[in-house]
Each structure stands twice: as structure tokens, then as C-alpha cells.
Amino acid sequence: MRSRVLVTLLAAAVLLLATATASAARSGDLHATKNCEGFTGNPGSYCLITSSNLRQIEVGSKITYLQPPLLFTATGSDVVLDPPRPGNNVAFGHCSLALGLCTFSGGTGEFTHFQASIVVSHLSGRDWAWDGTYSFSPED
């Protein structure tokens, strides 16, 4: 009788875990704001996320521009998105403010299968908005 109860509890736990995993958002709309006080146009220029609806892109995430002088051209700049928490979780992307677009494709850790297409718009001062879509699916 005791083993039957344990098997039933184990089966219920597996079912609950599978349901929770299946219901976790793997794609959807992405909305974030960033402040670019750290953007000088020189190497090491960056912006910081000030709000985000995506758990993986938390407030304080740093967007570093690898070719900052090209950011305002159609060519654009490669970027690295690095959340503030410890660990190897970065996303790789490319942004052009001349086109008003950032795209992300892959990364490390939580961002291994990350894909995003983001429209970038100026809010005011050094503040910018990101609005687009994202996916964490390897099939996309």
C-alpha cells in the first residue's frame, strides 16, 4: 500500500512539473526601456535596462556596443546583453539606430536559443524603448 501511495505521489509530481514547464512562456512580446548615460561613442559604451517584461532581461542588464561609432549608421554595431546576476548568461545581437532595429540570435547560458527582433525608439533624453518579439526555441 505504501509503495502504491509513493508511486501515485511521484506520478502527480511529474505531471505537475510537465504542466508548469509547458506553460512557461518560450516566446512572446518583449517590452523594455534602457538608459544610455554610459554611451559615449567610445569603446566600452553601454546602456542599462531600466524596465523589462522578460525575466531573463532584468533591470540593470548591460548592453555593451562593440562598434559604438557605427551604432547610428545603417551598418550598426554588434552588441552583448549581460544581466547583472552572476553566471555565464549573455545574449549576442546587432543594433542600428539608423534603422531603429536590434536583433538577437543566441548567446550563452539562459540565452543559448534566444532570438529577438526589436524596434528601438527614442523616449526622451538618454532613454530608449525596446518593443518586439522574442523566442527561446531552438526550432525558430
C-alpha positions as CSV (number, residue, x, y, z in Angstrom):
1,M,0.0,0.0,0.0
2,R,2.8,2.4,0.9
3,S,4.6,1.8,-2.4
4,R,1.4,2.5,-4.3
5,V,1.0,5.8,-2.5
6,L,4.6,6.8,-3.3
7,V,4.1,5.9,-7.0
8,T,1.0,7.9,-7.1
9,L,2.7,10.9,-5.5
10,L,5.7,10.6,-7.8
11,A,3.4,10.5,-10.9
12,A,1.5,13.5,-9.7
13,A,4.8,15.4,-9.2
14,V,6.0,14.6,-12.7
15,L,2.7,15.6,-14.2
16,L,2.7,18.9,-12.2
17,L,6.3,19.6,-13.4
18,A,5.5,18.9,-17.0
19,T,2.4,21.2,-16.9
20,A,4.4,24.0,-15.3
21,T,7.2,23.7,-17.9
22,A,4.8,23.5,-20.8
23,S,3.0,26.7,-19.6
24,A,6.2,28.7,-19.2
25,A,6.4,31.4,-21.9
26,R,9.0,30.4,-24.6
27,S,8.1,33.2,-26.9
28,G,6.1,36.4,-26.9
29,D,6.2,40.2,-26.9
30,L,9.3,41.9,-25.4
31,H,9.0,45.4,-23.9
32,A,11.9,47.1,-22.2
33,T,13.4,50.5,-21.6
34,K,17.0,51.4,-21.3
35,N,19.1,54.4,-20.2
36,C,22.2,55.3,-22.2
37,E,24.1,57.6,-19.8
38,G,27.0,55.2,-20.3
39,F,27.0,55.6,-24.1
40,T,29.9,57.9,-25.1
41,G,30.5,56.7,-28.6
42,N,33.9,55.3,-27.5
43,P,34.9,51.7,-26.8
44,G,33.1,50.3,-23.8
45,S,30.0,52.4,-24.4
46,Y,26.9,50.9,-22.9
47,C,23.2,51.3,-21.9
48,L,21.4,49.8,-18.9
49,I,18.0,48.2,-18.9
50,T,15.6,50.2,-16.6
51,S,12.5,48.0,-17.1
52,S,11.7,44.8,-18.8
53,N,8.8,42.3,-19.1
54,L,11.2,39.4,-19.7
55,R,12.6,37.7,-16.6
56,Q,15.9,36.9,-18.3
57,I,16.5,40.6,-19.2
58,E,16.3,42.0,-15.8
59,V,16.7,45.6,-14.6
60,G,20.4,46.5,-14.6
61,S,21.3,44.3,-17.6
62,K,24.1,46.0,-19.5
63,I,24.1,46.4,-23.3
64,T,27.7,46.9,-24.5
65,Y,28.2,48.2,-28.0
66,L,31.2,46.6,-29.7
67,Q,31.5,49.2,-32.5
68,P,29.9,52.3,-30.9
69,P,30.7,54.7,-33.7
70,L,28.6,52.6,-36.1
71,L,25.5,52.4,-34.0
72,F,23.9,55.5,-35.7
73,T,24.6,54.1,-39.2
74,A,22.8,51.5,-41.2
75,T,25.8,49.2,-40.7
76,G,25.1,49.2,-36.9
77,S,27.1,47.7,-34.1
78,D,27.4,44.2,-32.6
79,V,26.1,44.2,-29.0
80,V,26.4,42.0,-25.9
81,L,23.5,41.9,-23.4
82,D,24.8,40.9,-20.0
83,P,22.4,40.6,-17.0
84,P,23.8,41.7,-13.6
85,R,23.5,38.3,-11.9
86,P,26.5,36.1,-11.7
87,G,26.9,33.3,-14.3
88,N,27.6,32.8,-17.9
89,N,24.3,34.2,-19.4
90,V,24.9,36.7,-22.2
91,A,23.0,37.3,-25.5
92,F,24.6,38.3,-28.8
93,G,23.0,40.8,-31.1
94,H,23.3,43.6,-33.6
95,C,21.7,47.1,-33.4
96,S,21.3,50.0,-35.8
97,L,19.6,53.2,-34.6
98,A,19.6,54.5,-38.2
99,L,17.2,51.6,-38.9
100,G,15.6,51.6,-35.5
101,L,16.2,47.9,-35.1
102,C,18.1,45.4,-32.8
103,T,18.2,41.7,-33.5
104,F,19.5,39.0,-31.1
105,S,20.5,35.5,-32.1
106,G,21.8,33.1,-29.5
107,G,24.1,33.5,-26.6
108,T,25.3,31.5,-23.6
109,G,23.5,30.0,-20.6
110,E,19.8,31.1,-20.5
111,F,20.3,32.8,-23.9
112,T,21.6,29.8,-25.8
113,H,18.5,29.7,-28.1
114,F,17.4,33.3,-27.6
115,Q,16.0,35.1,-30.7
116,A,14.6,38.6,-30.7
117,S,13.6,41.3,-33.2
118,I,13.2,44.7,-31.5
119,V,12.1,48.1,-32.7
120,V,14.1,50.8,-31.0
121,S,12.5,54.2,-30.4
122,H,13.8,57.3,-28.6
123,L,11.7,58.3,-25.5
124,S,13.5,61.4,-24.2
125,G,17.0,62.4,-23.1
126,R,19.1,59.3,-22.8
127,D,16.1,56.9,-22.5
128,W,15.0,54.5,-25.3
129,A,12.3,51.9,-25.7
130,W,12.6,48.3,-27.0
131,D,9.4,46.8,-28.4
132,G,9.4,43.5,-30.3
133,T,9.1,39.7,-30.1
134,Y,11.3,37.0,-28.6
135,S,11.7,33.3,-28.6
136,F,13.8,30.7,-26.7
137,S,13.0,27.8,-29.0
138,P,15.8,26.1,-30.9
139,E,13.4,25.4,-33.8
140,D,12.9,29.2,-34.5
